């Protein structure tokens, strides 16, 4: 008999996540990533971590929250570094996200289901030094896998898919009932979903007003054509620059048909959100996991991209040519490009055999992690 494993989740918002993950994992405040980007000199960061490790022994908690991130990482049988596309130079903060990989035992470290790169020369050197000899890296799309191979990373590298492809969805009948009771949508027929990101404005250097106004005009155009529109704030957090509720509200304020749009407000869980997305005829998404929630159910999808991850995932699902046409650069969106991509998505069903293979690849993430356990 195996002992039941225990999980500790290192979180930037442990108070919220303690509620969301109640009964599934212990929570610990991840102060290591709540810092400015780290030095480009690894030994200097190691010195800082040593000082912090000493501080953890002197001050075991802060305001009742466990302060022992470094101690926990060093004692763990397996450290799984998640985060999607944090290992890139695109956002200017790569090195702080490599704190956990630097602290963990190399053979017990797993960079799971990532889009990785591109790197500046300085970041590439730093990443290669940290990644040398670690247990495993799984790339969630082929572009990242090929990039890692070109870098000649000295670690086991696997081509998988995002773990979100394995997420269950609320049953369709229950999702339709949720839409009716909570959001006053009597029918899901002709339903088009938009996942509108607030964070993309900063990531892509967009003009805020133009961004909101473009989506407002697009929604009005869909409604004029007889569609029902639902806005999905897929990321809801305390940082207003990354809270999609704000983006959805700003789009609504600029619409002519504001009263004909529903926003998935409140705190629906990931399973609920995926179930609702599964009721839609199409999703236009600026959040990666909203697009994955759609594609994993065979829902036609358009992706608005601000990094390489969107192109890689869309090409894996739709193929190189079609995936590229269904992915719009965030800096080039306008109503016409959104409408063209929407029409193309509706006419281009997702290949069920390709999708099945992607789901198998996504499941492999868990097998890789299991094999790293002692």
LOSELO-533878 format. One record per atom (N, C-alpha, C): residue in three letters; x, y, z. Coordinates in pm, whole numbers, padded with zeros to 5 digits, always signed. Layout:
REM LOSELO-533878
alaXYZ...
//
This chain:
REM LOSELO-533878
unk+00084-00119+00000unk+00000+00000+00000unk+00088+00125+00000unk+00050+00222-00083unk+00122+00348-00086unk+00057+00445+00012unk+00141+00528+00075unk+00087+00634+00159unk+00019+00738+00069unk-00089+00795+00119unk-00158+00898+00044unk-00067+01021+00036unk-00041+01073-00085unk+00048+01188-00097unk-00017+01314-00040unk+00064+01403+00009unk+00015+01533+00054unk+00068+01640-00040unk-00013+01742-00064unk+00021+01846-00159unk+00027+01981-00088unk+00126+02058-00123unk+00136+02195-00074unk+00138+02288-00194unk+00047+02382-00196unk+00036+02478-00305unk+00098+02609-00261unk+00199+02653-00336unk+00262+02782-00309unk+00188+02888-00391unk+00128+02983-00323unk+00033+03074-00384unk+00071+03219-00360unk+00045+03304-00459unk+00060+03448-00439unk-00057+03509-00363unk-00167+03436-00353unk-00287+03485-00283unk-00344+03371-00199unk-00274+03334-00090unk-00313+03214-00015unk-00449+03224+00053unk-00493+03343+00088unk-00624+03356+00153unk-00736+03314+00057unk-00728+03362-00067unk-00827+03325-00168unk-00814+03177-00204unk-00691+03133-00230unk-00670+02996-00276unk-00701+02893-00168unk-00691+02932-00041unk-00729+02841+00067unk-00878+02807+00057unk-00957+02903+00014unk-01100+02878-00007unk-01122+02797-00135unk-01053+02835-00243unk-01076+02769-00372unk-01026+02625-00371unk-00917+02598-00296unk-00858+02464-00296unk-00881+02391-00162unk-00985+02430-00093unk-01013+02371+00038unk-01021+02218+00030unk-00943+02152+00116unk-00944+02006+00121unk-00854+01938+00019unk-00797+02014-00073unk-00714+01955-00177unk-00565+01973-00151unk-00529+02085-00089unk-00387+02113-00068unk-00368+02208+00049unk-00254+02196+00115unk-00214+02297+00212unk-00163+02419+00136unk-00181+02537+00194unk-00142+02660+00126unk-00023+02724+00194unk+00064+02779+00113unk+00179+02851+00164unk+00199+02976+00079unk+00228+03088+00144unk+00249+03213+00073unk+00378+03206-00008unk+00369+03228-00138unk+00485+03221-00226unk+00550+03358-00236unk+00620+03397-00131unk+00680+03531-00131unk+00795+03543-00232unk+00853+03431-00274unk+00968+03435-00365unk+00934+03495-00501unk+00809+03479-00545unk+00770+03538-00673unk+00697+03670-00654unk+00678+03715-00531unk+00622+03847-00503unk+00735+03948-00484unk+00832+03944-00572unk+00951+04027-00563unk+00980+04085-00701unk+01065+04187-00706unk+01111+04232-00838unk+01192+04121-00905unk+01219+04139-01034unk+01300+04041-01102unk+01436+04028-01035unk+01490+03907-01033unk+01613+03881-00960unk+01736+03919-01041unk+01848+03918-00974unk+01976+03947-01038unk+02006+03846-01149unk+02085+03887-01246unk+02128+03796-01352unk+02249+03713-01309unk+02295+03733-01185unk+02410+03659-01132unk+02359+03550-01039unk+02362+03422-01079unk+02302+03315-00998unk+02354+03307-00855unk+02487+03322-00835unk+02540+03307-00699unk+02488+03417-00607unk+02459+03534-00663unk+02405+03643-00581unk+02262+03609-00535unk+02184+03547-00625unk+02050+03503-00587unk+02057+03391-00483unk+02152+03299-00500unk+02169+03192-00402unk+02200+03249-00264unk+02282+03351-00259unk+02314+03416-00131unk+02188+03476-00070unk+02107+03541-00153unk+01982+03600-00103unk+01889+03492-00050unk+01882+03378-00118unk+01796+03270-00072unk+01847+03213+00061unk+01977+03209+00079unk+02033+03161+00206unk+01992+03253+00321unk+01995+03383+00295unk+01953+03479+00397unk+01804+03463+00426unk+01726+03445+00322unk+01582+03425+00341unk+01553+03295+00415unk+01631+03191+00386unk+01613+03065+00458unk+01638+03081+00606unk+01737+03163+00641unk+01763+03192+00781unk+01647+03270+00842unk+01594+03365+00766unk+01480+03443+00815unk+01358+03355+00839unk+01340+03253+00756unk+01227+03162+00775unk+01234+03091+00910unk+01355+03059+00953unk+01369+02991+01083unk+01345+03087+01199unk+01379+03214+01178unk+01361+03313+01284unk+01216+03359+01292unk+01155+03379+01175unk+01015+03426+01169unk+00935+03320+01093unk+00879+03221+01161unk+00814+03109+01092unk+00686+03143+01019unk+00618+03253+01057unk+00496+03290+00984unk+00478+03441+00985unk+00400+03489+00890unk+00369+03630+00877unk+00218+03645+00876unk+00166+03714+00979unk+00021+03733+00990unk-00053+03600+00984unk+00004+03499+01047unk-00061+03369+01052unk-00042+03283+00929unk+00032+03333+00829unk+00057+03259+00706unk+00196+03198+00712unk+00205+03071+00678unk+00334+03002+00680unk+00433+03071+00587unk+00551+03100+00642unk+00653+03177+00571unk+00761+03086+00512unk+00744+02954+00524unk+00855+02863+00496unk+00865+02811+00355unk+00866+02897+00254unk+00873+02851+00115unk+01001+02774+00086unk+01114+02829+00125unk+01242+02767+00093unk+01256+02633+00164unk+01220+02630+00290unk+01226+02505+00367unk+01140+02398+00303unk+01019+02435+00259unk+00927+02338+00200unk+00980+02285+00067unk+01038+02373-00015unk+01091+02331-00144unk+01206+02232-00126unk+01293+02262-00034unk+01409+02176-00012unk+01369+02039+00044unk+01256+02033+00116unk+01214+01907+00178unk+01121+01825+00090unk+01073+01882-00021unk+00971+01815-00102unk+01028+01697-00180unk+00946+01593-00193unk+00984+01479-00278unk+00977+01516-00426unk+00887+01610-00460unk+00874+01654-00598unk+00829+01799-00597unk+00897+01882-00675unk+00857+02022-00692unk+00810+02038-00836unk+00683+02076-00850unk+00623+02096-00983unk+00609+02245-01006unk+00683+02296-01102unk+00675+02438-01136unk+00577+02455-01251unk+00463+02516-01222unk+00362+02539-01325unk+00364+02688-01361unk+00268+02731-01441unk+00262+02873-01470unk+00239+02909-01615unk+00236+02811-01704unk+00200+02841-01842unk+00314+02895-01925unk+00334+03027-01925unk+00440+03085-02007unk+00526+03182-01927unk+00553+03150-01802unk+00635+03238-01720unk+00783+03229-01754unk+00825+03119-01817unk+00966+03102-01851unk+00992+03159-01990unk+00996+03292-01995unk+01014+03365-02119unk+01073+03501-02086unk+01133+03565-02184unk+01183+03703-02165unk+01077+03806-02200unk+00960+03761-02247unk+00857+03854-02294unk+00812+03953-02187unk+00810+03911-02061unk+00754+03995-01956unk+00860+04062-01869unk+00987+04036-01896unk+01093+04103-01823unk+01113+04058-01680unk+01060+03939-01644unk+01074+03894-01504unk+01105+03745-01493unk+01175+03692-01593unk+01203+03548-01596unk+01272+03498-01470unk+01375+03569-01425unk+01463+03512-01323unk+01395+03491-01189unk+01299+03575-01154unk+01231+03551-01027unk+01146+03424-01032unk+01097+03390-01151unk+01019+03267-01163unk+01107+03143-01160unk+01237+03161-01174unk+01330+03049-01165unk+01381+03028-01023unk+01320+03095-00925unk+01360+03077-00785unk+01336+02933-00741unk+01218+02881-00766unk+01187+02745-00723unk+01275+02641-00793unk+01293+02652-00926unk+01386+02559-00990unk+01529+02568-00935unk+01570+02687-00894unk+01705+02701-00840unk+01717+02636-00703unk+01609+02636-00625unk+01613+02588-00488unk+01586+02438-00476unk+01512+02381-00568unk+01471+02241-00557unk+01587+02146-00589unk+01575+02024-00540unk+01668+01919-00583unk+01648+01894-00731unk+01756+01894-00805unk+01747+01886-00951unk+01667+01765-00998unk+01693+01648-00939unk+01627+01527-00987unk+01482+01518-00943unk+01439+01608-00855unk+01300+01609-00807unk+01225+01732-00858unk+01275+01792-00963unk+01214+01913-01016unk+01150+01885-01152unk+01028+01933-01168unk+00951+01910-01290unk+00891+02042-01337unk+00937+02091-01452unk+00874+02206-01516unk+00761+02152-01603unk+00639+02169-01555unk+00525+02094-01610unk+00438+02179-01701unk+00422+02133-01825unk+00322+02186-01917unk+00343+02334-01947unk+00459+02366-02001unk+00496+02506-02023unk+00507+02541-02170unk+00480+02670-02198unk+00534+02735-02316unk+00663+02802-02270unk+00772+02782-02343unk+00902+02829-02298unk+00970+02910-02408unk+01026+03027-02365unk+01094+03117-02457unk+00997+03215-02520unk+01047+03302-02607unk+01188+03318-02642unk+01266+03390-02532unk+01398+03373-02535unk+01487+03433-02435unk+01579+03536-02500unk+01611+03639-02423unk+01724+03723-02459unk+01851+03642-02434unk+01963+03687-02484unk+02088+03612-02465unk+02120+03596-02317unk+02100+03701-02238unk+02131+03694-02095unk+02037+03598-02025unk+01908+03604-02057unk+01811+03513-01995unk+01835+03369-02039unk+01874+03350-02165unk+01901+03214-02213unk+02014+03150-02134unk+02119+03223-02111unk+02232+03171-02034unk+02189+03134-01893unk+02109+03219-01832unk+02062+03195-01695unk+01972+03071-01691unk+01877+03063-01787unk+01785+02949-01791unk+01860+02818-01810unk+01954+02815-01903unk+02028+02692-01929unk+02106+02647-01807unk+02159+02740-01732unk+02233+02704-01612unk+02141+02642-01508unk+02021+02699-01490unk+01927+02647-01391unk+01868+02514-01437unk+01839+02502-01567unk+01770+02384-01620unk+01861+02263-01636unk+01990+02283-01633unk+02085+02174-01657unk+02066+02060-01555unk+02028+01943-01606unk+02020+01825-01521unk+01894+01809-01438unk+01792+01893-01461unk+01669+01877-01380unk+01592+01753-01425unk+01495+01713-01344unk+01424+01588-01368unk+01354+01582-01502unk+01272+01680-01533unk+01197+01676-01659unk+01139+01813-01691unk+01122+01837-01821unk+01050+01954-01870unk+00947+01904-01970unk+00822+01942-01952unk+00722+01910-02054unk+00677+02040-02121unk+00683+02041-02254unk+00640+02156-02333unk+00497+02131-02379unk+00413+02232-02365unk+00271+02210-02395unk+00235+02235-02540unk+00332+02273-02621unk+00308+02283-02766unk+00440+02263-02839unk+00431+02228-02966unk+00549+02185-03041unk+00648+02299-03062unk+00600+02424-03074unk+00693+02535-03092unk+00791+02543-02976unk+00741+02529-02853unk+00829+02534-02736unk+00920+02412-02730unk+00865+02297-02765unk+00946+02174-02767unk+01064+02189-02863unk+01036+02240-02982unk+01143+02258-03081unk+01244+02362-03033unk+01195+02466-02968unk+01284+02571-02918unk+01379+02515-02812unk+01326+02432-02722unk+01409+02371-02619unk+01514+02279-02680unk+01475+02206-02782unk+01570+02117-02849unk+01682+02198-02915unk+01647+02311-02974unk+01748+02398-03036unk+01844+02455-02932unk+01792+02481-02811unk+01877+02534-02704unk+01972+02428-02648unk+01945+02303-02680unk+02026+02191-02629unk+02024+02187-02476unk+01902+02195-02422unk+01884+02187-02277unk+01923+02047-02229unk+02007+02040-02126unk+02051+01911-02074unk+01953+01861-01968unk+01838+01819-02014unk+01732+01765-01928unk+01640+01682-02014unk+01560+01596-01950unk+01459+01520-02024unk+01348+01614-02067unk+01322+01619-02198unk+01221+01710-02251unk+01112+01627-02320unk+00986+01659-02289unk+00873+01585-02343unk+00777+01681-02412unk+00723+01638-02524unk+00615+01712-02589unk+00483+01660-02532unk+00413+01746-02460unk+00283+01709-02404unk+00178+01808-02456unk+00082+01839-02376unk-00016+01944-02405unk-00057+02002-02271unk-00124+02115-02275unk-00162+02181-02150unk-00251+02089-02066unk-00224+02084-01936unk-00303+01998-01848unk-00451+02037-01848unk-00482+02160-01888unk-00623+02204-01891unk-00706+02125-01992unk-00641+02059-02088unk-00716+01974-02181unk-00780+01856-02108unk-00731+01824-01988unk-00785+01712-01912unk-00895+01755-01813unk-00918+01884-01799unk-01015+01934-01701unk-01156+01889-01737unk-01231+01833-01642unk-01370+01797-01672unk-01456+01923-01686unk-01569+01907-01751unk-01662+02019-01770unk-01796+01984-01707unk-01865+02087-01662unk-02001+02070-01613unk-02087+02008-01724unk-02170+01912-01687unk-02257+01849-01786unk-02341+01955-01859unk-02364+01931-01987unk-02431+02032-02070unk-02566+02074-02012unk-02644+01978-01965unk-02775+02013-01909unk-02760+02104-01788unk-02661+02074-01703unk-02637+02156-01584unk-02583+02293-01622unk-02500+02297-01727unk-02445+02425-01772unk-02556+02514-01827unk-02649+02454-01902unk-02761+02532-01954unk-02851+02581-01842unk-02865+02499-01738unk-02944+02540-01621unk-02875+02654-01548unk-02742+02648-01539unk-02665+02756-01477unk-02684+02886-01555unk-02678+02879-01686unk-02698+02997-01768unk-02837+03057-01748unk-02935+02971-01732unk-03073+03020-01716unk-03096+03081-01579unk-03054+03010-01474unk-03085+03054-01338unk-03001+03172-01292unk-02870+03169-01326unk-02782+03273-01274unk-02767+03390-01369unk-02775+03362-01502unk-02746+03468-01598unk-02864+03500-01690unk-02982+03445-01657unk-03107+03478-01727unk-03102+03452-01877unk-03029+03348-01917unk-03025+03308-02058unk-03116+03187-02077unk-03228+03207-02139unk-03326+03101-02155unk-03280+02991-02249unk-03197+03029-02347unk-03151+02931-02445unk-03003+02955-02476unk-02930+02844-02499unk-02790+02855-02538unk-02773+02855-02690unk-02883+02856-02763unk-02875+02854-02908unk-02816+02985-02960unk-02720+02975-03053unk-02659+03094-03109unk-02572+03171-03012unk-02519+03101-02912unk-02441+03166-02806unk-02294+03178-02848unk-02241+03298-02841unk-02100+03324-02871unk-02034+03380-02746unk-01922+03320-02709unk-01851+03361-02588unk-01727+03441-02624unk-01698+03543-02542unk-01576+03619-02556unk-01504+03622-02421unk-01382+03577-02421unk-01296+03589-02304unk-01207+03711-02327unk-01233+03818-02253unk-01165+03945-02277unk-01067+03971-02164unk-00941+03977-02198unk-00834+03992-02099unk-00806+04138-02069unk-00791+04168-01942unk-00743+04299-01901unk-00590+04305-01909unk-00524+04194-01877unk-00379+04192-01875unk-00315+04213-02010unk-00384+04174-02116unk-00326+04183-02250unk-00293+04327-02290unk-00362+04423-02229unk-00337+04564-02261unk-00194+04601-02226unk-00153+04561-02107unk-00016+04590-02063unk+00085+04503-02137unk+00053+04372-02151unk+00147+04280-02215unk+00183+04323-02356unk+00083+04375-02430unk+00103+04406-02572unk+00115+04555-02600unk+00113+04637-02495unk+00126+04781-02515unk+00012+04839-02597unk-00111+04793-02569unk-00226+04836-02649unk-00281+04970-02601unk-00349+05039-02691unk-00426+05157-02654unk-00554+05108-02586unk-00571+05144-02461unk-00681+05092-02380unk-00817+05120-02444unk-00839+05243-02485unk-00968+05282-02541unk-00997+05207-02670unk-00898+05197-02758unk-00918+05126-02885unk-00951+04978-02861unk-00884+04919-02763unk-00906+04777-02731unk-01050+04753-02686unk-01095+04831-02589unk-01232+04815-02539unk-01334+04843-02649unk-01311+04951-02726unk-01407+04991-02828unk-01417+04887-02940unk-01305+04825-02975unk-01307+04721-03079unk-01396+04604-03038unk-01378+04557-02916unk-01460+04445-02870unk-01607+04486-02854unk-01632+04611-02815unk-01770+04659-02802unk-01839+04657-02939unk-01771+04707-03042unk-01830+04708-03177unk-01847+04566-03230unk-01753+04479-03200unk-01764+04339-03243unk-01886+04272-03179unk-01904+04294-03048unk-02021+04236-02978unk-02151+04290-03035unk-02157+04420-03062unk-02278+04478-03120unk-02306+04419-03258unk-02201+04395-03335unk-02219+04334-03468unk-02274+04193-03457unk-02223+04116-03362unk-02275+03980-03341unk-02422+03984-03302unk-02458+04075-03213unk-02597+04084-03168unk-02688+04127-03282unk-02641+04221-03365unk-02719+04263-03481unk-02745+04148-03577unk-02654+04049-03578unk-02671+03934-03667unk-02756+03824-03603unk-02807+03848-03483unk-02896+03752-03419unk-02831+03662-03317unk-02704+03686-03284unk-02634+03603-03188unk-02657+03653-03045unk-02639+03563-02951unk-02641+03597-02809unk-02497+03595-02760unk-02457+03700-02688unk-02317+03716-02648unk-02303+03702-02496unk-02203+03626-02456unk-02170+03615-02315unk-02022+03649-02299unk-01991+03734-02202unk-01854+03775-02174unk-01801+03696-02055unk-01681+03644-02071unk-01623+03556-01969unk-01498+03620-01910unk-01506+03668-01785unk-01385+03717-01718unk-01308+03598-01662unk-01218+03543-01742unk-01156+03416-01707unk-01053+03430-01597unk-00999+03551-01579unk-00906+03578-01470unk-00966+03687-01383unk-00986+03656-01255unk-01040+03751-01159unk-00945+03756-01040unk-00878+03869-01022unk-00782+03880-00914unk-00777+04023-00861unk-00699+04044-00755unk-00696+04173-00687unk-00621+04281-00765unk-00534+04240-00857unk-00461+04337-00939unk-00551+04390-01050unk-00587+04518-01047unk-00682+04569-01148unk-00627+04565-01290unk-00495+04559-01305unk-00437+04551-01439unk-00446+04412-01498unk-00493+04315-01418unk-00504+04178-01469unk-00638+04115-01432unk-00737+04198-01403unk-00869+04149-01364unk-00965+04166-01481unk-01011+04054-01536unk-01093+04059-01657unk-01234+04111-01632unk-01278+04115-01507unk-01409+04175-01478unk-01408+04321-01521unk-01296+04388-01499unk-01284+04528-01538unk-01291+04542-01689unk-01221+04455-01761unk-01224+04461-01907unk-01366+04440-01960unk-01435+04340-01905unk-01573+04313-01950unk-01663+04433-01923unk-01647+04496-01807unk-01729+04612-01771unk-01701+04728-01866unk-01575+04749-01900unk-01540+04860-01990unk-01595+04835-02131unk-01595+04710-02175unk-01654+04679-02305unk-01805+04705-02302unk-01871+04660-02198unk-02015+04680-02185unk-02052+04829-02193unk-01974+04912-02126unk-02004+05055-02120unk-02000+05120-02258unk-01929+05061-02351unk-01914+05120-02484unk-02007+05058-02587unk-02092+04965-02545unk-02180+04896-02638unk-02313+04967-02657unk-02369+04952-02776unk-02505+04999-02803unk-02606+04903-02742unk-02579+04771-02754unk-02673+04668-02707unk-02628+04611-02572unk-02588+04696-02482unk-02536+04650-02352unk-02632+04558-02279unk-02761+04586-02288unk-02860+04508-02213unk-02878+04367-02270unk-02821+04340-02388unk-02836+04209-02452unk-02717+04117-02427unk-02627+04158-02338unk-02506+04081-02310unk-02507+04035-02165unk-02462+03913-02143unk-02447+03861-02007unk-02299+03847-01975unk-02263+03876-01850unk-02128+03857-01801unk-02131+03747-01697unk-02040+03651-01708unk-02036+03542-01609unk-01975+03593-01480unk-02055+03666-01405unk-02010+03729-01281unk-02011+03628-01168unk-01971+03673-01050unk-01964+03585-00934unk-01834+03508-00933unk-01836+03389-00875unk-01714+03307-00864unk-01738+03165-00918unk-01777+03153-01045unk-01792+03018-01100unk-01657+02948-01103unk-01655+02819-01074unk-01531+02744-01079unk-01491+02710-01221unk-01370+02655-01237unk-01318+02623-01369unk-01407+02521-01441unk-01462+02425-01366unk-01549+02324-01426unk-01678+02388-01477unk-01732+02483-01398unk-01853+02555-01440unk-01826+02638-01566unk-01715+02712-01566unk-01682+02795-01681unk-01665+02710-01807unk-01599+02597-01791unk-01579+02510-01908unk-01711+02456-01958unk-01801+02422-01867unk-01932+02373-01908unk-02010+02477-01987unk-02004+02602-01942unk-02073+02710-02013unk-02011+02730-02151unk-01879+02730-02158unk-01811+02746-02287unk-01850+02633-02383unk-01870+02514-02328unk-01910+02400-02411unk-02048+02415-02473unk-02129+02507-02421unk-02263+02532-02476unk-02260+02631-02593unk-02144+02692-02617unk-02135+02800-02715unk-02105+02746-02855unk-02142+02822-02955unk-02112+02783-03093unk-01971+02828-03133unk-01914+02922-03057unk-01779+02968-03084unk-01728+03045-02963unk-01596+03042-02944unk-01534+03126-02842unk-01423+03208-02906unk-01422+03337-02876unk-01313+03425-02915unk-01240+03460-02786unk-01115+03416-02774unk-01049+03422-02645unk-00917+03496-02645unk-00899+03583-02546unk-00770+03647-02522unk-00700+03583-02403unk-00762+03482-02342unk-00700+03407-02234unk-00679+03263-02282unk-00558+03214-02265unk-00522+03082-02316unk-00612+02972-02262unk-00640+02975-02131unk-00716+02863-02076unk-00864+02870-02109unk-00912+02986-02150unk-01048+02992-02205unk-01050+02927-02343unk-00948+02953-02425unk-00945+02890-02557unk-00927+02739-02546unk-00848+02695-02448unk-00831+02551-02428unk-00962+02488-02380unk-01034+02557-02293unk-01164+02506-02248unk-01258+02485-02366unk-01249+02573-02465unk-01333+02559-02585unk-01283+02446-02674unk-01158+02451-02713unk-01105+02354-02809unk-01111+02211-02756unk-01090+02194-02625unk-01093+02059-02568unk-01232+01997-02576unk-01334+02078-02602unk-01471+02028-02619unk-01515+02034-02765unk-01422+02066-02854unk-01457+02074-02995unk-01529+02200-03036unk-01528+02303-02949unk-01596+02429-02980unk-01505+02514-03069unk-01554+02562-03184unk-01473+02647-03272unk-01414+02765-03194unk-01287+02796-03221unk-01214+02889-03136unk-01129+02985-03218unk-01130+03111-03173unk-01040+03213-03225unk-00954+03259-03108unk-00824+03271-03130unk-00733+03315-03024unk-00674+03451-03058unk-00678+03541-02961unk-00611+03671-02973unk-00480+03659-02897unk-00368+03677-02965unk-00238+03638-02911unk-00156+03758-02865unk-00089+03739-02751unk+00009+03838-02707unk+00145+03773-02680unk+00157+03641-02703unk+00285+03573-02688unk+00285+03450-02777unk+00399+03381-02783unk+00413+03265-02872unk+00320+03151-02834unk+00275+03148-02707unk+00198+03033-02662unk+00069+03014-02742unk+00002+03126-02772unk-00126+03115-02843unk-00107+03052-02980unk-00005+03097-03053unk+00022+03042-03186unk+00055+02893-03177unk+00138+02857-03079unk+00179+02717-03066unk+00063+02624-03036unk-00023+02664-02942unk-00136+02579-02903unk-00238+02571-03016unk-00267+02683-03080unk-00364+02683-03190unk-00315+02598-03307unk-00186+02605-03338unk-00132+02524-03448unk-00134+02375-03414unk-00111+02341-03288unk-00118+02201-03249unk-00258+02145-03267unk-00359+02227-03239unk-00498+02180-03248unk-00550+02186-03391unk-00524+02296-03460unk-00584+02318-03592unk-00490+02289-03709unk-00362+02267-03682unk-00266+02256-03790unk-00201+02390-03817unk-00085+02388-03880unk-00006+02510-03895unk-00080+02620-03971unk-00137+02586-04085unk-00196+02689-04171unk-00323+02747-04109unk-00417+02660-04072unk-00544+02707-04018unk-00525+02767-03878unk-00439+02705-03797unk-00415+02760-03664unk-00360+02901-03670unk-00273+02927-03768unk-00221+03062-03784unk-00328+03161-03825unk-00420+03119-03910unk-00528+03209-03956unk-00631+03236-03847unk-00644+03143-03753unk-00740+03160-03643unk-00678+03228-03521unk-00554+03271-03535unk-00485+03342-03427unk-00457+03484-03473unk-00504+03581-03395unk-00490+03722-03432unk-00394+03789-03335unk-00295+03858-03387unk-00205+03935-03302unk-00285+04044-03231unk-00266+04054-03100unk-00343+04151-03021unk-00324+04294-03071unk-00207+04321-03127unk-00178+04457-03174unk-00241+04486-03310unk-00306+04385-03367unk-00364+04404-03501unk-00514+04376-03503unk-00576+04366-03387unk-00719+04333-03388unk-00804+04453-03431unk-00903+04424-03510unk-01008+04519-03542unk-01135+04438-03565unk-01246+04505-03586unk-01373+04434-03599unk-01370+04339-03719unk-01315+04383-03831unk-01313+04298-03950unk-01230+04172-03928unk-01112+04184-03866unk-01029+04065-03845unk-01096+03968-03748unk-01166+04020-03648unk-01237+03934-03555unk-01353+03862-03625unk-01427+03935-03708unk-01539+03874-03781unk-01490+03769-03880unk-01383+03798-03952unk-01330+03702-04048unk-01285+03574-03978unk-01214+03588-03866unk-01166+03470-03794unk-01283+03393-03733unk-01382+03464-03684unk-01502+03399-03628unk-01571+03314-03735unk-01593+03371-03854unk-01658+03297-03962unk-01575+03176-04003unk-01444+03193-04009unk-01357+03082-04046unk-01363+02971-03942unk-01365+03008-03814unk-01372+02907-03708unk-01501+02826-03716unk-01612+02895-03740unk-01742+02828-03750unk-01742+02726-03864unk-01668+02756-03970unk-01664+02669-04088unk-01555+02562-04080unk-01480+02558-03970unk-01362+02471-03961unk-01368+02384-03836unk-01440+02273-03841unk-01450+02187-03722unk-01314+02132-03682unk-01297+02117-03552unk-01172+02063-03497unk-01165+01914-03526unk-01050+01868-03573unk-01030+01728-03604unk-01034+01645-03476unk-01129+01554-03465unk-01149+01478-03342unk-01032+01384-03312unk-00968+01331-03416unk-00854+01241-03395unk-00735+01319-03341unk-00711+01438-03399unk-00602+01523-03351unk-00628+01564-03205unk-00753+01597-03175unk-00788+01639-03039unk-00768+01526-02939unk-00806+01405-02978unk-00786+01290-02891unk-00639+01270-02860unk-00553+01286-02960unk-00409+01272-02939unk-00357+01378-02844unk-00407+01499-02857unk-00365+01608-02768unk-00404+01579-02624unk-00522+01523-02603unk-00566+01490-02468unk-00479+01380-02407unk-00438+01283-02489unk-00347+01180-02441unk-00215+01243-02399unk-00164+01335-02481unk-00041+01405-02447unk-00056+01484-02317unk-00173+01543-02296unk-00196+01619-02173unk-00194+01527-02051unk-00252+01409-02065unk-00252+01312-01955unk-00110+01268-01921unk-00022+01268-02019unk+00115+01225-01995unk+00189+01313-01896unk+00145+01438-01879unk+00208+01524-01779unk+00207+01459-01641unk+00097+01394-01607unk+00084+01334-01474unk+00172+01210-01462unk+00185+01135-01570unk+00270+01016-01568unk+00417+01055-01552unk+00457+01162-01617unk+00595+01210-01604unk+00625+01248-01460unk+00533+01322-01399unk+00551+01362-01260unk+00555+01242-01166unk+00469+01145-01190unk+00467+01024-01105unk+00600+00952-01113unk+00657+00944-01231unk+00783+00871-01248unk+00901+00940-01181unk+00887+01068-01152unk+00995+01140-01083unk+00991+01121-00932unk+00880+01071-00881unk+00870+01051-00736unk+00962+00939-00691unk+01022+00954-00571unk+01113+00849-00522unk+01038+00722-00485
//
